[in-house]
Amino acid sequence: MNPLVSVAELAAALTGPNPPRVLDVRWKLGGPPGREEFAKGHLPSAVYVDLDTELAGHGLPTDGRHPLPEIVDFEAAARGWGLNDGDAAVVYDDVSGTSAARAWWLLRHAGFENVRVLDGGLTAWVAAGGALETGAPEVTPGTVHLEYGQLPVLDADTAASVAAHGVLLDARAGERFRGEVEPVDPRAGHIPGAVSAPTAETIGPDGRMLPPDDLAARFAALGVDADTRVGVYCGSGVTAAHAALAMEAAGLPIPALYPGSFSAWSNDPARPVAVGAA
């Protein structure tokens, strides 16, 4: 199944007999939370999802800034959004899917297969004349059953192994990869052996994902094909999910994701950090 859904496809589905559950995952690094923006206007029937509290857990600095939530907590959150087994879901944001992809990846990892990301997000919906609603909808709690383990996951040791023996993609901006700037993590640079692959380069000027052939060509240029051992990471595991989304949109297998990402790696003084373009 295509992991992306167009505005036209979603609009048609929302008027059908079995409309998908729509999840609003507006979030930006450093805040503020997207709940206030959600209340001002959101897609019809959408439910707000808080990335910091529902799509992430809490732990030691060496666990990273957005460790995976405990499965019992994530399942409870998903039921609070009204999800049931067998439902379809569409997730969106206002940043070209770079935060909504976290919900997409987590749900897929937990065994919820029928979830897609709205291509272009809120911006594309509004540009196409889509209606918005205000306030918070009433939600009937769902009974979905979730269990992690459906997608490959890396820890620090296996991330280092992928960097040495496969292709470990760093989805952050190039200047953070090179160590020129570091706004949030304790050390600047990247995991040694990683390849710079800014996720912004998978997004077109209209805010939508690039066409599949263009995505496939981009990943091929990074040394990735269907047979490559691939891992992805970013600052805290959020943008990395968008890189995984882009790979599946390109027709490639979903790569292994390092949830702790550089925020976990750089908080461990035993882990080396590289700077520069390679």
PyMOL commands that set and color helices and strands:
alter all, ss='L'
color gray80, all
select helices_A, chain A and resi 7-14+35-40+51-54+61-63+71-80+100-109+121-127+156-165+174-177+199-202+212-221+239-249+261-265
alter helices_A, ss='H'
color red, helices_A
select strands_A, chain A and resi 4-5+21-24+47-48+89-92+115-118+167-170+195-196+230-233+256-257
alter strands_A, ss='S'
color yellow, strands_A
deselect
rebuild
show_as cartoon
